[in-house]
Amino acid sequence: MIHATEITIRTFHTDAFGHVNNSRYLELFEEARWRYAEDIGLIELLKQKNLGFIIMDLRLRFRKPVVEGSRVTIKTSLDTLGSASGEVHQQIHAGQGSPAVKGTFHFILIDRDNGKSVPIDGEIRELLDGVKIN
């Protein structure tokens, strides 16, 4: 499943050069991941089980600038799901054509009480298997 989130780029997203600051892309990607997780029911399930996902590694590839006033679409997909970690791919599109920015985020599931990694299994695995691309 590819999830689409639309966001309008505001002045506070941009830097002195008039385009989105590189650190703000992380915030845009995070907002899209949260909306995705909410839409598939993952946030509520994690709350019930007192678990959470954390990003352990990320990679961004900047291809072209995005400027204030742009209406962007952030495409989010779960591409890999192992027993202990997974990988989410995201792309920011400003208009038609190739993505302006691509992101790859590796995550693990943790117990929120002790901060330790736990297997991705049970109801959470079933939910994520249902939306995974591959």
Secondary structure, 3 states (H helix, E strand, C coil): CEEEEEEECCHHHECCCCEECHHHHHHHHHHHHHHHHHHCCHHHHHHHHCEEEEEEEEEEEECCCCECCCEEEEEEEEEEECCCEEEEEEEEEECCCCCCEEEEEEEEEEECCCCCECCCCHHHHHHHHHHCCC
